[in-house]
């Protein structure tokens, strides 16, 4: 926002102060966001599916290149699910 002074010159207005949030309140809100996401049915379902996929690969054995690729894909899926918790922000 611009303001005009008495000589007609335009000067930028001082920025408005943003409400301050304490670091502990922000961390607590982020934890609640992570917990809410971890309790969601979609996150739980995807995490359970990736764990089952990894378990089935380990139980049946990893013998071929395709088996290794499946194990890598299942592990990447699990890591992506965990990553969503770490990057979750409070909604």
C-alpha positions, 0 to 999 in steps of 0.5 A, a space after each residue: 500500500 502506498 501513502 502520499 506525503 504532504 508534498 505529493 510524493 508517494 512513499 511505501 507504507 510501513 508493513 503491517 505487523 503479522 501476528 506472532 506465533 510462539 514456536 511451541 504453539 507452532 510445533 504443537 499445531 504441526 504435531 496435531 496435524 501429523 497425528 490427524 493425518 496418521 489417523 486418517 483412513 487413507 494414510 493408514 490404508 496405504 501404509 498397511 498396503 505397503 507394509 503387506 507388500 514388503 512383507 510378502 516380498 520378504 516371505 516369498 523371497 527376493 530372487 530376481 530383478 523383478 522381485 528387487 524392483 517390487 521391493 524397492 517400489 514398496 519401500 518407496 511407497 512406505 517412505 513416501 507415506 512416512 514423508 507425508 507425516 514429516 512434512 504435514 503442516 497444521 490445517 
